[in-house]
Amino acid sequence: MKSAPDDTMDDVLVCKTRPIKDKSVRGAVAAYRKQRQFQFVGGGRIGKALPPVDNFMVALGLQPDERLRARVQDIFAAAGAALLANSVRCERGYIYVFHDSGDPANIVKIGRTSRTPGQRLAEWERQLAPEPGKSLRLLSAYPTRANRIAERVVQELLRCQRVENRINPLDNRQLDEFYRIDNVLALALFVRETLRYVDNFCVQVAAYKARRRLLQ
């Protein structure tokens, strides 16, 4: 099995997210942004889910470090091997995004839950915003067939936007799932489309396992 990326890697080594400079790439991004899958409203057929790195570029208009591309590929390789070996399974849940009213407008929390987003938000509310006048606001939440895989992929590609030195006020634990995102609508599109890709990945692995059983 191909090992998962080393989470202890120094973030500085991989954080080189930058604007897209290549004209042909910018043109492709502009073309995809006109398609149904990268819009919140409108009719028409939704196209094939793009790979997460492409979703990142189209939705956020940024070029991720190529090493992040490799790390995401490693996540899928490890997940596929584990699913085929039956050591893990695709678990349904949600990827959610919320904002703490005590934070700047561009700081958000991104996580996963196997319960409802509202239940998870209430748990975080008790930890992060117990004081009167402070509250958390759910910005978006999307269902997924594989919330653990989806969370890893989303958070890996947002590694360069991660907020450092965030501490849980109740237990002083490091909180690593807060990110600096200037456009929450673009973030929602990135998450939604990446989850479509992850869900399709799980469906394809399950179909391959079924075919393999028939041939045995």
GINORDA-V325469 format. One record per residue. N is the residue number from 1. SS is DSSP state (2 for helix, 1 for strand, 0 for the rest). PSI is psi as a letter, one per 40 degrees, with the letter a starting at -180 (999 if undefined). BURIAL is # if it has 16 or more other ideal C-beta (glycine too) atoms within 10 Angstrom, else .. Layout:
# GINORDA-V325469
[[N SS PSI BURIAL] [N SS PSI BURIAL]]
This chain:
# GINORDA-V325469
[[1 0 h .] [2 0 h .] [3 0 i .] [4 0 i .] [5 0 i #] [6 0 h .] [7 0 e .] [8 0 e .] [9 0 h .] [10 0 h .] [11 2 d .] [12 2 d .] [13 2 d .] [14 2 e #] [15 0 g .] [16 0 f .] [17 0 h #] [18 1 i .] [19 1 i .] [20 0 h #] [21 0 d .] [22 0 h .] [23 2 d .] [24 2 d .] [25 2 d .] [26 2 d .] [27 2 d .] [28 2 d .] [29 2 d #] [30 2 d .] [31 2 d .] [32 2 d #] [33 2 e .] [34 0 e .] [35 0 i .] [36 2 d .] [37 2 e #] [38 2 f #] [39 0 i .] [40 0 d .] [41 0 i .] [42 0 i .] [43 0 a .] [44 0 i .] [45 0 h .] [46 0 h .] [47 0 i .] [48 0 h .] [49 0 h #] [50 0 i #] [51 0 i #] [52 2 d #] [53 2 d #] [54 2 d #] [55 2 d #] [56 2 d #] [57 2 d #] [58 2 d #] [59 2 d #] [60 2 e #] [61 0 f .] [62 1 i #] [63 1 h #] [64 0 i #] [65 0 h #] [66 2 d .] [67 2 d .] [68 2 d #] [69 2 d #] [70 2 d .] [71 2 d #] [72 2 d #] [73 2 d .] [74 2 d #] [75 2 d #] [76 2 d #] [77 2 d .] [78 2 d #] [79 2 d #] [80 2 d #] [81 2 d .] [82 2 d #] [83 2 d #] [84 2 d .] [85 0 e .] [86 0 f .] [87 0 e .] [88 0 i .] [89 0 i .] [90 0 h #] [91 0 h .] [92 0 i .] [93 1 a #] [94 1 i #] [95 1 h #] [96 1 i #] [97 1 h #] [98 1 i #] [99 1 h #] [100 1 h #] [101 0 e .] [102 0 e .] [103 0 i #] [104 0 i .] [105 0 d .] [106 0 e .] [107 1 h #] [108 1 i #] [109 1 h #] [110 1 h #] [111 1 a #] [112 1 i #] [113 1 i #] [114 0 e .] [115 0 a .] [116 0 i .] [117 2 d #] [118 2 d .] [119 2 d .] [120 2 d #] [121 2 d #] [122 2 d .] [123 2 d .] [124 2 d #] [125 2 d .] [126 2 d .] [127 2 d .] [128 2 d #] [129 0 f #] [130 0 e .] [131 0 i .] [132 0 h .] [133 0 e .] [134 0 i .] [135 0 i .] [136 1 i #] [137 1 h .] [138 1 h .] [139 1 d #] [140 1 i #] [141 1 h #] [142 1 h #] [143 1 i .] [144 1 i #] [145 0 e #] [146 0 g #] [147 2 d #] [148 2 d #] [149 2 d #] [150 2 d #] [151 2 d #] [152 2 d #] [153 2 d #] [154 2 d #] [155 2 d #] [156 2 d #] [157 2 d #] [158 0 e #] [159 2 d #] [160 2 e #] [161 2 e #] [162 1 h #] [163 0 h #] [164 0 i .] [165 0 f .] [166 0 h #] [167 1 h .] [168 0 h .] [169 0 e .] [170 0 d .] [171 0 e .] [172 0 e .] [173 0 i .] [174 1 h .] [175 0 h .] [176 0 e .] [177 0 f .] [178 1 h #] [179 1 i #] [180 1 h .] [181 0 h #] [182 0 d .] [183 0 g .] [184 2 d .] [185 2 d .] [186 2 d #] [187 2 d #] [188 2 d #] [189 2 d #] [190 2 d #] [191 2 d #] [192 2 d #] [193 2 d #] [194 2 d #] [195 2 d #] [196 2 d #] [197 2 d #] [198 2 d #] [199 2 d #] [200 2 d .] [201 2 d #] [202 2 d #] [203 2 d .] [204 2 d .] [205 2 d #] [206 2 d .] [207 2 d .] [208 2 d .] [209 2 d .] [210 2 d .] [211 2 d .] [212 2 d .] [213 2 d .] [214 2 d .] [215 2 e .] [216 0 999 .]]
